[in-house]
Amino acid sequence: MTPADLPALGPQVEEGGTRFSVWSSADTLSLCLFDQDREIARLPMARHGRVFSLFTPGVGAGTHYGLRAEGPYDPDAGLWFDPDKLLLDPYATRIDRPFAYHPMLAERKGVSGDTAPLMPKGIVETAPPVVLAKAPEFAHGGLIYELQVRAFTMLNPDIPADQRGTLRALMHPAVIAHLQRLHVGAVELMPINAWIDERHLPPLGLTNAWGYNPVSYFALDPRLAPGGMDDLRAVTRALHDVGIGVIMDMVYNHDGESDVLGPTLSLRGLDARSYLRHADDGALINDTGTGNAIDCNHPVSRRLICDSMRYFVRYAGIDGFRFDLAPALGRLPDGFDPAAPLLQEIAADPILADRIMIAEPWDIGPGGYQLGCFGENWLEWNDRYRDDLRRFWRGDPHMLGGLATRIAGSTDVFPNKDTRTVNFLAAHDGFSLADLTAYEQRHNHANGEDNRDGHGENLSWNNGVEGRSEDPDIDAARRRDIKALLSTLFLSRGTIMLTAGDEFGRTQQGNNNAYAQDNEITWIDWEGRDREIEAHSVILAAVRAASSALRSTHVLKDNDIAWLRPDGDRMTVADWEAAQGDMLAFKLLPDGPFVGLNRSAQSVHFQIDGCPVSVGPRSVEITT
């Protein structure tokens, strides 16, 4: 069976009523209609193979509904059919409230009672107008700006209070002006699909702040999009009007139902053995570290993934997608394959083929590190870039060659004509850029896990004091380091990514795993931002935007660039191998800018075409 063999799934509003179609291996499946939380009808659906369907006369847009499945119950074998568990239709495009974890959602059959009062209900919608198809706004080599909608807008005083924390806040003129000053090519929205808290968070008084625990791949989370798809359409249109693309961060590697002790909400209750990966003995496979893994090779999962992507392109005009733990999309029984069925289907799809596709090319499953292994048109987060630049500016020995390779487009990873790298220094998961220069150790005690969570090795440094300092010399040193890191990023070949707030020195107080901090730890402090760093970022963005040589994704070869010593001569093998090499300079040929990087504590004086150029301590100099 191929995904194309499946009929249209989900609710389809037709003349005189609505047709519901759902994939399930249950013995029986019922459609439940609701007036708020009161169940007003329970209607049996007809089975055709593994697709249950029902036409309901008089039922139209605005109807609230859920599903109940009956069949064998043996969680250890991957069978979770329990009619007491109201289930969300995987194709529901809107829900009436956010998900909230409750222990009843995870209780075994015969123990929990009816979970309908705890469950969001799907809302039947007619399809919105199709957005006129056009090429993505974003071009490879541009700046991607990663943001979490709520954290980005909650403390922005320019945004009306009733819009803060929502998608519509991104339409505010102050937000758009900020993005334009940075010459942002696309905003990358951290997950906006409906998600649920991990079960250990509510007892700690915490909530999931990032959204990487989805329940629905269609419905947007009402906390971020109270107006549903209309909000996303409006924001995308507003950003497109000023030439900024929109990329959605999608979590197709797992769902929020977690491990065998997790809640039954949707996919698990309908057909866990089809949607989720299981071992031969029926145990859930956990290649994601979240408790389960979506079976991205099963036809129904492939159909669900592609249908949801097409939905956001067709009806919101989304320019592309970033895929969390992307090796899951191409993991076959024998290992990762860039020609796996799902990846081939995406590449061949007439709606999806020209979209921007970005892989986070690692997970914790077998063969989980796949940097450089995705398809020709895919971009990939490049952690080698991140790590080598951190090592250089931290002062590690033998880093000149690695630094040059990263700046030039990581030819060791992407050896073809055009690099597919996404260069970044910091992302949502890890230290903020400013915290790299202020903390040597993680400080995650607020997460309630005794500081055991998050990465232990961050390739960071603190400039002499751990954390906040009142010493003006330490503050100045940190600011120099942040500016040098930003300069290196903006002057590197390939697509670049900046996490919101790093352009003006945001801090997470040393928390490098702030997924559970929906508070001032992650909310961006707009009034307290460092204006000096922000001004530096704006200048860098203007320089990059004005230089086609810097924005080019063409991998630099020997005749494209001259790597130079302070005396103006070209670097020798001995220069590259110098253990304590603190200086690197290059000139893009024939008439591109000169760039000098100096991590030492003293100024360095270069000779470029017979002209003296000074590069200050711990800084980067650009001469055009």
LUMTIBA-65062 format. One record per residue (C-alpha): residue number from 1; residue in one letter; x, y, z. Coordinates in steps of 0.1 Angstrom, whole numbers, plus 5000, padded with zeros to 4 digits. Layout:
BEGIN
NUM:a:X:Y:Z
...
END
This chain:
BEGIN
1:m:5000:5000:5000
2:t:5012:5035:4992
3:p:4999:5068:5008
4:a:4982:5075:4975
5:d:4960:5044:4979
6:l:4944:5059:5010
7:p:4912:5079:5007
8:a:4909:5115:5019
9:l:4912:5114:5057
10:g:4897:5138:5083
11:p:4864:5157:5082
12:q:4853:5168:5047
13:v:4824:5193:5047
14:e:4801:5184:5018
15:e:4767:5195:5006
16:g:4742:5187:5034
17:g:4767:5174:5060
18:t:4802:5163:5067
19:r:4820:5131:5059
20:f:4845:5118:5085
21:s:4872:5093:5076
22:v:4897:5079:5101
23:w:4925:5053:5098
24:s:4923:5028:5127
25:s:4929:4991:5134
26:a:4902:4991:5161
27:d:4873:4966:5160
28:t:4849:4995:5161
29:l:4852:5032:5159
30:s:4826:5058:5170
31:l:4823:5095:5161
32:c:4813:5115:5192
33:l:4796:5149:5188
34:f:4797:5174:5216
35:d:4780:5205:5228
36:q:4810:5219:5248
37:d:4819:5190:5270
38:r:4784:5173:5268
39:e:4784:5144:5245
40:i:4752:5146:5224
41:a:4757:5118:5200
42:r:4778:5086:5196
43:l:4777:5074:5160
44:p:4792:5041:5148
45:m:4814:5044:5118
46:a:4815:5019:5089
47:r:4848:5000:5083
48:h:4864:4996:5049
49:g:4897:4979:5055
50:r:4915:5001:5081
51:v:4896:5032:5072
52:f:4864:5040:5091
53:s:4840:5065:5075
54:l:4806:5081:5082
55:f:4786:5108:5065
56:t:4766:5129:5090
57:p:4737:5149:5075
58:g:4732:5184:5090
59:v:4767:5184:5106
60:g:4788:5213:5094
61:a:4815:5238:5103
62:g:4818:5246:5140
63:t:4808:5211:5152
64:h:4829:5198:5181
65:y:4839:5161:5179
66:g:4861:5133:5190
67:l:4866:5096:5185
68:r:4863:5064:5206
69:a:4879:5031:5196
70:e:4871:4996:5209
71:g:4893:4966:5205
72:p:4919:4945:5223
73:y:4938:4962:5251
74:d:4974:4950:5257
75:p:4998:4980:5260
76:d:5028:4957:5262
77:a:5019:4945:5227
78:g:5011:4980:5214
79:l:4973:4977:5216
80:w:4956:5006:5234
81:f:4920:5004:5224
82:d:4899:5019:5252
83:p:4865:5036:5245
84:d:4868:5056:5278
85:k:4896:5075:5261
86:l:4882:5102:5239
87:l:4907:5106:5210
88:l:4916:5135:5188
89:d:4912:5130:5151
90:p:4948:5133:5137
91:y:4933:5153:5108
92:a:4914:5178:5130
93:t:4925:5213:5118
94:r:4914:5231:5150
95:i:4908:5223:5186
96:d:4887:5241:5212
97:r:4913:5244:5239
98:p:4949:5236:5246
99:f:4960:5202:5259
100:a:4966:5200:5297
101:y:4982:5169:5312
102:h:4961:5150:5338
103:p:4970:5116:5352
104:m:4936:5102:5341
105:l:4947:5105:5305
106:a:4974:5079:5312
107:e:4955:5054:5334
108:r:4948:5019:5322
109:k:4916:5007:5308
110:g:4888:5003:5334
111:v:4906:5026:5358
112:s:4904:5061:5343
113:g:4868:5066:5335
114:d:4857:5089:5306
115:t:4884:5113:5297
116:a:4862:5135:5275
117:p:4860:5163:5300
118:l:4898:5165:5299
119:m:4903:5163:5262
120:p:4902:5191:5236
121:k:4876:5185:5209
122:g:4883:5188:5172
123:i:4863:5215:5154
124:v:4850:5208:5119
125:e:4862:5235:5095
126:t:4857:5242:5058
127:a:4889:5245:5039
128:p:4902:5281:5037
129:p:4909:5297:5004
130:v:4941:5284:4987
131:v:4970:5308:4989
132:l:4983:5316:4954
133:a:5013:5294:4948
134:k:5046:5312:4944
135:a:5083:5305:4950
136:p:5095:5307:4986
137:e:5105:5341:4998
138:f:5137:5328:5014
139:a:5168:5321:4994
140:h:5197:5299:5005
141:g:5225:5320:5019
142:g:5201:5343:5038
143:l:5195:5348:5075
144:i:5171:5325:5093
145:y:5157:5340:5126
146:e:5146:5312:5150
147:l:5120:5323:5175
148:q:5095:5309:5200
149:v:5063:5330:5195
150:r:5054:5334:5232
151:a:5089:5340:5245
152:f:5097:5365:5217
153:t:5066:5387:5223
154:m:5056:5384:5260
155:l:5078:5413:5272
156:n:5078:5436:5241
157:p:5063:5469:5253
158:d:5054:5480:5218
159:i:5030:5451:5213
160:p:4994:5455:5227
161:a:4990:5434:5258
162:d:4962:5413:5243
163:q:4984:5402:5214
164:r:5016:5393:5233
165:g:5024:5356:5233
166:t:5005:5350:5201
167:l:5012:5347:5164
168:r:4995:5379:5156
169:a:5021:5398:5176
170:l:5045:5390:5148
171:m:5025:5414:5125
172:h:5032:5444:5147
173:p:5051:5471:5129
174:a:5077:5472:5157
175:v:5084:5435:5152
176:i:5086:5437:5114
177:a:5109:5468:5116
178:h:5133:5448:5139
179:l:5133:5419:5115
180:q:5140:5443:5086
181:r:5169:5460:5104
182:l:5185:5426:5106
183:h:5178:5418:5070
184:v:5160:5386:5081
185:g:5153:5363:5052
186:a:5129:5340:5070
187:v:5116:5335:5105
188:e:5117:5299:5118
189:l:5087:5294:5141
190:m:5095:5269:5168
191:p:5066:5245:5171
192:i:5031:5261:5169
193:n:5012:5228:5166
194:a:4991:5218:5196
195:w:5013:5201:5222
196:i:5010:5187:5257
197:d:5032:5190:5288
198:e:5054:5160:5297
199:r:5039:5143:5327
200:h:5068:5152:5351
201:l:5063:5189:5346
202:p:5029:5198:5363
203:p:5040:5184:5397
204:l:5071:5207:5395
205:g:5049:5237:5387
206:l:5064:5239:5352
207:t:5051:5237:5316
208:n:5065:5229:5282
209:a:5077:5263:5269
210:w:5090:5251:5235
211:g:5063:5229:5220
212:y:5084:5199:5210
213:n:5058:5175:5223
214:p:5030:5176:5197
215:v:4997:5159:5197
216:s:4984:5173:5164
217:y:5002:5179:5132
218:f:4973:5200:5118
219:a:4958:5219:5146
220:l:4976:5250:5159
221:d:4980:5255:5196
222:p:4952:5278:5208
223:r:4975:5296:5232
224:l:4996:5308:5203
225:a:4969:5310:5176
226:p:4935:5318:5192
227:g:4922:5324:5156
228:g:4936:5291:5143
229:m:4947:5290:5107
230:d:4935:5325:5101
231:d:4962:5338:5124
232:l:4990:5319:5106
233:r:4977:5330:5072
234:a:4976:5367:5083
235:v:5011:5366:5098
236:t:5026:5348:5068
237:r:5010:5373:5044
238:a:5023:5403:5065
239:l:5058:5389:5065
240:h:5057:5380:5028
241:d:5046:5416:5021
242:v:5081:5428:5033
243:g:5100:5399:5017
244:i:5104:5377:5048
245:g:5096:5340:5045
246:v:5081:5317:5072
247:i:5095:5283:5081
248:m:5076:5260:5105
249:d:5096:5238:5129
250:m:5078:5204:5127
251:v:5082:5174:5151
252:y:5074:5144:5130
253:n:5097:5121:5150
254:h:5075:5114:5180
255:d:5042:5125:5196
256:g:5032:5137:5230
257:e:5018:5103:5241
258:s:5053:5094:5254
259:d:5062:5059:5267
260:v:5041:5030:5281
261:l:5032:5052:5311
262:g:5021:5082:5289
263:p:4986:5095:5280
264:t:4964:5081:5253
265:l:4953:5111:5232
266:s:4952:5103:5195
267:l:4976:5081:5174
268:r:4982:5056:5202
269:g:4945:5050:5208
270:l:4936:5047:5171
271:d:4964:5024:5158
272:a:4997:5025:5178
273:r:5012:4996:5158
274:s:5008:5016:5125
275:y:5017:5051:5137
276:l:5045:5043:5162
277:r:5076:5022:5160
278:h:5076:4990:5180
279:a:5101:4962:5186
280:d:5092:4926:5177
281:d:5080:4920:5212
282:g:5056:4950:5211
283:a:5077:4974:5231
284:l:5078:5010:5220
285:i:5111:5020:5203
286:n:5125:5052:5217
287:d:5149:5067:5192
288:t:5140:5102:5202
289:g:5145:5102:5240
290:t:5109:5112:5244
291:g:5093:5077:5250
292:n:5082:5068:5214
293:a:5090:5073:5178
294:i:5067:5078:5148
295:d:5070:5051:5122
296:c:5078:5074:5093
297:n:5079:5044:5069
298:h:5043:5032:5074
299:p:5020:5045:5046
300:v:4995:5061:5070
301:s:5023:5080:5088
302:r:5038:5091:5055
303:r:5004:5103:5044
304:l:4998:5121:5076
305:i:5031:5139:5074
306:c:5028:5149:5038
307:d:4992:5159:5041
308:s:4999:5182:5070
309:m:5028:5199:5052
310:r:5007:5204:5021
311:y:4980:5219:5043
312:f:5003:5246:5056
313:v:5017:5254:5022
314:r:4983:5254:5004
315:y:4963:5274:5030
316:a:4989:5295:5047
317:g:5017:5299:5021
318:i:5044:5285:5043
319:d:5078:5287:5027
320:g:5094:5256:5042
321:f:5099:5234:5072
322:r:5126:5226:5097
323:f:5125:5190:5109
324:d:5133:5182:5145
325:l:5155:5150:5148
326:a:5153:5146:5111
327:p:5170:5112:5107
328:a:5137:5097:5119
329:l:5122:5106:5085
330:g:5146:5084:5067
331:r:5153:5055:5091
332:l:5148:5022:5075
333:p:5153:4988:5092
334:d:5189:4988:5079
335:g:5196:5024:5089
336:f:5192:5059:5075
337:d:5186:5063:5038
338:p:5183:5097:5021
339:a:5162:5079:4995
340:a:5137:5065:5021
341:p:5101:5065:5009
342:l:5090:5095:5029
343:l:5119:5116:5017
344:q:5113:5106:4981
345:e:5076:5115:4984
346:i:5084:5149:4997
347:a:5109:5155:4969
348:a:5084:5144:4942
349:d:5054:5162:4956
350:p:5043:5191:4933
351:i:5033:5213:4963
352:l:5063:5205:4985
353:a:5092:5200:4961
354:d:5103:5236:4959
355:r:5099:5244:4996
356:i:5128:5251:5019
357:m:5137:5219:5038
358:i:5160:5220:5068
359:a:5172:5190:5087
360:e:5184:5188:5123
361:p:5205:5159:5111
362:w:5209:5139:5144
363:d:5189:5119:5169
364:i:5198:5092:5195
365:g:5187:5062:5174
366:p:5210:5038:5156
367:g:5230:5057:5130
368:g:5215:5089:5143
369:y:5242:5113:5132
370:q:5237:5121:5096
371:l:5252:5156:5090
372:g:5258:5160:5053
373:c:5237:5130:5043
374:f:5204:5145:5033
375:g:5192:5153:4998
376:e:5206:5177:4973
377:n:5180:5204:4980
378:w:5181:5201:5018
379:l:5197:5225:5042
380:e:5212:5211:5074
381:w:5220:5224:5108
382:n:5258:5223:5111
383:d:5269:5215:5146
384:r:5305:5213:5135
385:y:5304:5249:5125
386:r:5289:5257:5160
387:d:5316:5238:5178
388:d:5346:5248:5158
389:l:5338:5285:5161
390:r:5332:5281:5199
391:r:5365:5263:5202
392:f:5384:5290:5183
393:w:5371:5319:5202
394:r:5375:5300:5235
395:g:5412:5298:5227
396:d:5416:5261:5219
397:p:5448:5251:5201
398:h:5451:5239:5164
399:m:5418:5256:5153
400:l:5428:5277:5123
401:g:5422:5250:5098
402:g:5389:5241:5112
403:l:5378:5277:5114
404:a:5387:5284:5078
405:t:5368:5253:5067
406:r:5337:5264:5085
407:i:5339:5299:5072
408:a:5343:5287:5037
409:g:5311:5265:5038
410:s:5323:5233:5054
411:t:5337:5217:5023
412:d:5345:5185:5043
413:v:5308:5180:5050
414:f:5293:5195:5019
415:p:5319:5190:4991
416:n:5296:5198:4961
417:k:5295:5231:4943
418:d:5270:5247:4967
419:t:5271:5243:5004
420:r:5239:5232:5022
421:t:5251:5243:5057
422:v:5231:5262:5081
423:n:5257:5280:5102
424:f:5248:5288:5138
425:l:5264:5296:5171
426:a:5235:5290:5194
427:a:5200:5276:5191
428:h:5170:5272:5213
429:d:5185:5241:5229
430:g:5217:5251:5247
431:f:5233:5282:5260
432:s:5223:5315:5245
433:l:5250:5333:5226
434:a:5257:5357:5255
435:d:5258:5329:5281
436:l:5285:5312:5261
437:t:5308:5339:5273
438:a:5295:5341:5309
439:y:5291:5305:5320
440:e:5315:5275:5319
441:q:5289:5252:5335
442:r:5251:5247:5330
443:h:5228:5261:5356
444:n:5196:5242:5352
445:h:5183:5239:5387
446:a:5151:5257:5379
447:n:5142:5227:5357
448:g:5137:5205:5388
449:e:5161:5178:5378
450:d:5190:5186:5402
451:n:5210:5201:5373
452:r:5214:5167:5356
453:d:5196:5177:5324
454:g:5210:5195:5294
455:h:5245:5192:5278
456:g:5274:5190:5302
457:e:5300:5202:5276
458:n:5292:5235:5260
459:l:5326:5247:5247
460:s:5319:5279:5267
461:w:5340:5302:5289
462:n:5331:5328:5315
463:n:5358:5354:5312
464:g:5369:5350:5348
465:v:5336:5349:5368
466:e:5308:5324:5366
467:g:5276:5342:5357
468:r:5266:5378:5364
469:s:5294:5402:5371
470:e:5296:5438:5382
471:d:5332:5441:5370
472:p:5332:5465:5341
473:d:5363:5448:5326
474:i:5346:5414:5326
475:d:5315:5430:5311
476:a:5336:5446:5284
477:a:5354:5413:5276
478:r:5322:5394:5273
479:r:5307:5421:5250
480:r:5339:5419:5228
481:d:5335:5381:5226
482:i:5298:5383:5217
483:k:5306:5408:5189
484:a:5334:5387:5176
485:l:5312:5356:5175
486:l:5284:5375:5157
487:s:5309:5389:5132
488:t:5322:5355:5123
489:l:5287:5341:5118
490:f:5276:5370:5095
491:l:5308:5367:5075
492:s:5306:5329:5068
493:r:5295:5313:5036
494:g:5262:5295:5035
495:t:5229:5300:5052
496:i:5231:5315:5087
497:m:5208:5312:5116
498:l:5203:5335:5146
499:t:5181:5327:5176
500:a:5159:5356:5186
501:g:5175:5379:5212
502:d:5211:5367:5205
503:e:5215:5398:5184
504:f:5213:5419:5216
505:g:5228:5397:5243
506:r:5198:5378:5257
507:t:5206:5356:5287
508:q:5189:5325:5301
509:q:5209:5328:5334
510:g:5230:5299:5324
511:n:5201:5275:5317
512:n:5211:5254:5287
513:n:5179:5233:5286
514:a:5152:5259:5292
515:y:5124:5239:5276
516:a:5103:5240:5308
517:q:5107:5277:5315
518:d:5077:5297:5303
519:n:5088:5327:5323
520:e:5115:5355:5324
521:i:5142:5329:5319
522:t:5132:5325:5283
523:w:5110:5356:5277
524:i:5131:5381:5258
525:d:5139:5413:5277
526:w:5133:5439:5251
527:e:5137:5469:5274
528:g:5170:5455:5289
529:r:5186:5445:5257
530:d:5222:5455:5250
531:r:5220:5483:5225
532:e:5257:5482:5217
533:i:5255:5446:5207
534:e:5223:5452:5188
535:a:5239:5481:5168
536:h:5268:5458:5160
537:s:5244:5431:5147
538:v:5225:5456:5126
539:i:5258:5468:5109
540:l:5268:5432:5103
541:a:5234:5424:5087
542:a:5238:5454:5064
543:v:5273:5444:5053
544:r:5261:5409:5046
545:a:5230:5421:5027
546:a:5252:5444:5006
547:s:5277:5417:4996
548:s:5267:5389:4972
549:a:5301:5373:4979
550:l:5292:5369:5016
551:r:5257:5356:5009
552:s:5268:5331:4983
553:t:5265:5294:4990
554:h:5291:5286:4964
555:v:5318:5266:4982
556:l:5350:5285:4983
557:k:5379:5271:4963
558:d:5416:5282:4963
559:n:5410:5307:4935
560:d:5380:5323:4953
561:i:5398:5333:4984
562:a:5433:5343:4998
563:w:5441:5332:5033
564:l:5466:5357:5047
565:r:5491:5363:5074
566:p:5496:5397:5091
567:d:5525:5405:5067
568:g:5501:5401:5038
569:d:5516:5369:5025
570:r:5495:5338:5020
571:m:5493:5312:5048
572:t:5517:5284:5047
573:v:5513:5248:5060
574:a:5533:5258:5091
575:d:5510:5287:5097
576:w:5479:5265:5095
577:e:5494:5239:5119
578:a:5505:5265:5145
579:a:5492:5252:5178
580:q:5485:5287:5192
581:g:5474:5304:5160
582:d:5453:5333:5172
583:m:5448:5352:5139
584:l:5431:5344:5106
585:a:5426:5367:5078
586:f:5411:5363:5043
587:k:5402:5383:5012
588:l:5375:5372:4989
589:l:5388:5374:4953
590:p:5389:5392:4931
591:d:5376:5423:4948
592:g:5356:5411:4978
593:p:5360:5423:5014
594:f:5390:5417:5037
595:v:5382:5400:5070
596:g:5406:5397:5099
597:l:5399:5376:5130
598:n:5420:5381:5161
599:r:5414:5362:5193
600:s:5445:5374:5211
601:a:5445:5401:5238
602:q:5465:5425:5216
603:s:5459:5444:5184
604:v:5473:5429:5153
605:h:5484:5449:5123
606:f:5479:5434:5088
607:q:5493:5444:5054
608:i:5467:5441:5027
609:d:5478:5450:4992
610:g:5504:5472:5009
611:c:5479:5490:5031
612:p:5479:5487:5069
613:v:5448:5473:5086
614:s:5445:5470:5124
615:v:5424:5443:5140
616:g:5418:5449:5177
617:p:5420:5424:5205
618:r:5393:5397:5206
619:s:5376:5411:5175
620:v:5369:5409:5138
621:e:5376:5436:5113
622:i:5359:5440:5079
623:t:5373:5462:5052
624:t:5354:5465:5020
END
